[in-house]
Amino acid sequence: MRKILMLAGIILWITACKQEKKRDVEALSTPEAETVEAEWVTLTDVSQWRGYNLDSLPSNWSIKDGIIECYGKAGDVGGDIISTEQYDNFELSLEWKISKGGNSGIFYHVVEDTIYHSPYQTGPEYQLLDDEGSEEPAEDWQKAGANYAMHETNEKKSLNPVGEWNTSKIIFDNGKVEHWLNGQKIVVFDKFSEDWKLKRNSGKWNDYPDYGKSNVGYLALQDHGAGVWFRNVRVRRL
């Protein structure tokens, strides 16, 4: 009888182990396992963007078939667009290409108010530029991928020629910032560091006293008088 009870116990133990392994496998295919990908939000719908200090998308932009296009009609001031939602810690990923000699930018933590005429007065900028075709020689802090007028790119930078798509990424996580271009991390800085404060107060931003002060705000795309295209634009909160 004792042997029979021992055998029954072993069978029950084996069965329990199999059931546990089955539950482990099933857990991998549940919706919980897909939450990381589900956190991404695609920003290629006209309802997700509007003009800065405006209620709708201005005529110098169009959004259709997954492409955000800037016609470059507004010049340096008055034609930028912002996201309809604000972000603090985030990861933004997108592809972009620009016209020959073109200049544009991607901003974040933009403050919207009628006392400002453009996002660049408050929001840090991931610079977009045709480095080779620029009419005037660009400083390193003005070139594609740089944190405009603040941090230059490193030696890992590789920019595709005009007419070809580039992949960019911006990460802001509790002050730690990364700029990526075509799979390479090309800028790293800490917005809460003394080094950032020194650069901020070095003179470039004297005319824009509110630059970089906010750590929450809108995303923005710039019309700087050039044709520029964006696709696969998506963001997730961190």
N, C-alpha and C positions, 0 to 999 in steps of 0.2 A: 504493500500500500504506500509505504514511504517513497519508493522509487517512482510510483505512478504520480504522486503529488509533486515530486521534484521535476519530473518530465513535464507536467502540466504547467508548472511555474516557468520553466525555461521557454516553453512555447508562448506563454503570455508575454514574457519579456521580449522575445524576438518580434512578436506581433506589434508590441508597443513601439519598439525601435523603428520598424518599418513605417508605422503611422507618423512618427515624428519626422522622419526623413521626407515623407510625402508632404507634410505640412510645410517643411522648409523649402521644398521645391516650388510648392504652390505660392508661397509668399513672394518669390522672386517675380512672379508674373501678375501680382496684384497691382491695382492702381497706385499703391504707395511707392512701388519701385519706379514709377514713371513720373514722380513729382518733380524731379530736377528738370526734366525737359518741359514739363507743363508750366513751369514758372516763367518761361520765356514768353514775351508778348511781341507780336509782329506789329511794326509801325509803318505800314504802307497803305493805310486807308485814309481817304480825304478827311474823315471825321476825327482823325487823331492829330491833325495839325491845323494851325491857324496863323495868321499874320501877327507879328509882334505888335501889341496894343491894338489889335483888331479882333473882330468876332468871327472872321472867316478867312479862307485861303486867298491871298492876293493873286492878281492876274499874271504876275511874273513867275508863278509856279503852277505845276500841274502834277496830279497824282493819279496814275491809271496803270492797270496791268502790272502792278507790283513795282513800278518805277516812280520815284520822286524826281521830278525834273525842274531845274531852275533855268529860266531863259536868259538871265543876266541883264534884265532891263532896268533894274533899280539903282545900280551903282553901289556906292559904299554905305549909304544910309537909307533906311526906310523900306527895305524889301525882304527882310529876314522872316523866317517862320519859326514857331515854337510848338512844342508838344502840348497837348491839352492837359496832360498830367505832370505833376512835379515829382522829383526824385531826390533822395538823399544819398544813400549808398546804393550803387548800381553797377551793372556791367552792360555796356552798349556795344553791339557788334553790327557792322554794316559793310557793304561794298560801295565803292565810288569811282567815278572817273571824271575828268575835267577837260575843258576845251584848251586849245593851244594858248599858252601864256596865261592861263586862268588862275584865279585866286578865290578861295572860299574858306569856310571853316565850320567846325562842329563845336558847339558850346554846351556847357552844362551848368547847373546851379544858377541859371539866369533869373534875375529878378525882373518882373514886369511892372512897370509904372510909367505914367505919362511924363515923369520928370526925366526919363531916359529915352533916347531916340533909337538905341540899338542894343542888342544883347551883349556886345563886347564891352560895354561899360561896366558890367557886373560879373559876367561869366567867363571862366577860363576857356581857352580855345585850343582845340586840336587843329593845327593849321593844315589846310589843303592847298597845294600849289603845284603848278607845272614848274618844277625847279629849273629845268633846262631852258624852258621857253619864256621865262619871266623877262619882261621888258627891261627892268632894271635889276642889276645884280642883287640877289637876296642875301641878307645876313643869315647865318646858320639858325638863329632863333626865329627866322621868318619862313623857313623851309618846311616842306611837307612832313607831317608827323610831329613837329615840335610843339611844345607847350608855349604858344605864341608869346614872345618877348619875355619869357621866363626860363625855359629849359630847352637846350638843344638835344638833338637826337644823337645816339651813339653810332659806333661803326657797324652795327648789325643792320642798319637801315638799307632796304632795297626797294626802290620805287619803280613801278612799271611805267612804260612810256605813255604819253598822251594817247587817248583812245582805247587804252586797255584798263580793265577793272583792277582796282586795288582793294584789299581787305584790311579794314581797320577795326580796332577795338579799344575802348576806354574803360578802365576799371577804377572806381572810387570806392574805397572801403575804409571808413573811419580815418580819412585823411591820407591813407596810402594810395597813391595814384600810379597807374601804369598806362602807357600808350603802346599799342601794338600796330605793326604794319607788315602785311604779307607774311604772317606767321612768326615775326620776330618782335621781341620786347625791345623797344627803342628809346623809351623815356621812362624813368622811375623817379618819383620824388615824394616827399612827405609834406603835405600842405600845412600841417600843424607844427612844422619845424622852424627853428630860427633861420635856417638857410632860406626857406621860402619867404619869410618875413623880410629878410634883407633884400632879396630880389624884388619883392613887391614894392619896397620903399626906395628903390634905386633911382627913381626919376621918371621911368617910362610911364608910370600910371599916375603921375601927379595931377593930371587933368581929369582923372577918373577915380575919385576917392573911395568909391564903393566897390571897386574891382576886387573880386575874390573874397568879399566879406561873408557871403552867404554859403552855407553848406547844404542847402536844399534849394531846389528851383527847377525851372523848365530846361529841357533840351532844346537846342536851336540849331538851325541850318542857315548859312549865310548866302545872301545874294551880294556878291562883290563885283558885279558887272561882267561875270563870265558864265558860260554854260557849264553846268555841273549836274551829274546824275547820281542817284543813290538807289540801291536795291538791297534786298535781304536785310532790311533794317529791323533789328529786334533788340529788346531790352529786358533785363530781369533785375528785380530788386535783391539786394544782398542783406 
